[in-house]
Amino acid sequence: MTINCKGKLIDLTTPKVMGILNLTPDSFYDGGKYKNESQILTQVETMLKNEATFIDIGAYSSRPNAQHISETEELKRSLPIINLLTNTFPEIILSVDTFRSEVAKQAIEHGAALVNDISAGMLDKNMMQTVANLQVPYIMMHMKGTPQNMQEHTTYKNIMKALIFYFSERIAEAKKLGINDMIIDPGFGFAKNTAQNFEVLKHLELLKIVDLPILAGVSRKSMIYKTLENTAKDALNGTTVLNTIALQKGAKILRVHDVKEATETIKLTAQLN
């Protein structure tokens, strides 16, 4: 189970960590935290030292009811940081978190290695063809609607059947266009309420049927802090618990704010195999 990132084969047989770098002022946990190049470089250096395999750069907040920004603004936020990071850390493997094909294209041209799309091509009809042309790994997430209205779309007869059908359809489309390396993300918190998020986690292993690596992104999300009646700031312990369960159920990438704890979770969970 490998993916090719700029000629480097990443073996996902052993789970890997994807560190989150939000370049948005309004992300639910760390929005506006990294305001200048020095803070960004310090944070990324720490994540790399703590064994993050990937760094995921997001310049468009996809939290529920997030403010919509233009493509120009998204590029303005992301491209200089991609340049900064690839120049400072030549071996870095950057993922660009975007649903816009032009942002994906320019980010890859500036040195990013993967495209992480919250809509699996549903919000930009050119995205999949762009990824196919770029020949980079493609992370496809499950979501209904848009970040602005997704929490109005939480009705499912059987949520796991809905996810499997959705991914089967999106994978078939991606393969038809010539995308080779794919990863699926069930989209915790996207068009799902708290109970549905836990239902997906409980049955996460069912997604193995599509025979692709699974990415789990539960880090500090509301399914944790609403259940525990605390805040995203206090949700690290809860994140570690749910990451442990995700690994036991087959997750191959943990997308997290706290890399050190996720790396330790992977190392400890591996001792049970």
N, C-alpha and C positions, 0 to 999 in steps of 0.2 A: 504494500500500500504506500506508493510514493507519489510525490508531485514534483514537477520540474519548475524551479524558481530561478530564472536567469541562468540556466545551465547547471544549477546545483540541485541534485536530487535530495529531497527531504523525505526521510522514511517516517511514516506516521504509524508504523507498527507500535512504536513507543509513543504515547501521547505527548503533544507539544503544547507550549504556552504562547498565546498571542497577547501581547501587552497593548493596552488601549492608550492612545494619545489623542485626546479631544482638543481640537483647535477652535472650539465653539465657545461663545460666552454663556450659553444657556443649556449645556448638557446637564442631565439630572443630578450627577454626582460631582464632577470636577469641572463644570463649566467655568471658563475664565481663569482657571488656576494657572495656566502656563501662558504668561503674558509677554514674555520676551525670549530671545534666542538662548540666553544663558539658562533660564529655567527649563526650557525645552530640552536642551542638551544634557543638563544634569539629570532630568527625569529619564530620558532615553538611555543614558549611560548606566543608570541604576538598573533599569529593566534588563538591559543586555547582560550586565554583570550577574543578575539573578536568573540568567539562562532563558530569557525569552527568545524563542526561535523567530517569531514574527513581531513586528510593530505595526499596529493598525491605526492609520491616520484618518480621522474624520473631521470634516470641516462643515458638515451640515448636521445639525442636531435632529435626531430621529425620535426623540422622546415624545410621548403623547402630547398633542397640542403644541408642538414646537413651532417656532416662527419659521416661515418659509423664506429662504434667501435665494438670490439669483445665481445662475451658473457662473457669472462673472465674479461674484463675491466668493463663491466656493473655491474657484480657481485662485483668486487673490489670497485666500487664507492658506491654501494647501501647497501650491507649487513652490513658494520660497522655502517652506519647511522641508519639503522633499529634497530640494537641492542642498539645503543645509545638512540634513542628516546623511545623505549619500556621500557628500564630500567629507564629512567628519568621521563617519563610520562606513568605510567602503564595502565591508562585507554584510551590511545590514540588509535584511529582507523586509521590505515595506509592503504593506497591504493598504490599498486605498479604499476607504469606506464611502462609496457613492452609488447612487442609482442613475447617474447621468453619464451617457456614453462619451461625451466630449471631455468631461472631467477625467474619466477613466483613461481615455486615450492619452491626454496630455500628462497625466500622472505617471503612466507607464513610460512614456517618452522621456520623462525627467528622472527616471530611475526606480520607480516602484515596481514590484514583482508580481503582485496579485491584485485582483479586483474583488472587493467584498460588497455585494449588492443586496440591500435589504428587500428588494422587490423581485429578484430573480428575473429581471428583464421586463417586468410588467409595467413599470413606470416610464420606460424609455424603449420604444420599439427597436431602436438601433443598438441597444446595449449588447445583446448576444452576438450579433454579427461583428461588432467592434472587438469584443473579447476573442472571438474566433480569429479575426484578422491579426490581433496582437499575439495570439498563441501563448496566453498566460493562464495560470490557474484561476478558477472562477468559484467564488463562494456564493451560493444561492440560498437566500433566507425565505422562510414562509411568512407572508404577511397578506392581509386583505386591506384594500383601500390605500390611504396615504397616512403618513405620520400625523397629519392634522385630524383625520377622521377614523383612524383604524379601530379605536375603542368603541365605535358604533357597530363594528362588524364582528361580534363575538358569538354568533349563533352557529352551532354545529350539531348535526345529528350524532356523529361519531368523530371526534376530533382527530384521532389517530388515522382513521380511514381517509379523512379529508387531507391530512398531511401527506400520506403515502400517495394518494391520487395526484395531488399538486406536484410533488417532487417527480413522480413518474412522468408527468406531462412536461415539466420544465426540462428534465434531463433528456428526454427524447428530442425536444426542440434544440437543446444545446448540442447534442451529438450530431444531429442532422446538419448543423452549421459547421461542425468540425472542431468544437471545443473538446479537448482531451482530458484535462485535469479538472475535476469538479469536487466540491465539498458542499455538504448540505448543513443548514442551520435551521432548527425548528422554530426559531424566532420567539424565544421567551419574552413575554411582555408585549408582543406585537399582535394586535387583534385577538387577544386572549385575556380573560380575567384571571384572578389569582387561582381559583380552583382549576381552571383549564391549564394553567402553567404547570401545576403540580400533577395533573393527569398526564400531560406530555412527558414530564420527567419520570413519572412512575412507569411509563411504557416506552421509554426512549429506545430500548433495544429493538422494538418493532421496526424502526427506521432502517435497521441493518438490511432489510429486504431489498433496498435499492442499490446495495453494494457499493456505497461511497463513504468516505470518511465523514464523521459527524462532528460538527463544531457546536459546543455548548456555551452560551453566553448568558449566565445568570448573575454575573458580578454586580453585587449591591443593588439589585433590582427590587421593585416594589413587592414582588411575590415574597421576598424575604422580610423587608421591613414592615410591610402591612401585617404580615402574619405575627411578627414579633412585637408589633406596636412600638417600633423605634424609628430610626431614620436611616437613610442611605449611608450616612457617616458612621453609623453603629453596626453596619451589616456585614462586616468582614468575616466574623465567625460563622454567620449563617451562610455566607458565600462559600466558605470552605466545606461546610457540611454538604451543600448541594453539589459542589464540584466533585466531591468524593462519590456521591451517588451517580452523577453523570458518567464518571470514569468507569464505575462498576457496570454501567449499562451500555458501555461501548463508545463513549465520546473519545475522539482522537485529538481534538484541539480545545483547550480552555481559553476563552477570550475574557481577559480580566483586567481590572485596574491594579491589582496587587500581585505582582509577578512572583515575588519570593514565596509567598504562601501557596500559590498555585503549583509552583515547582516542587515544593515540599510535599504537597498533596499527591502529586504524580509519583514521586519517589516512594512514598509510604504505601500508597495503594498498590504499586507494582509488587510489593513484597507478599501480597495475597495471591498472586498468580502462580 
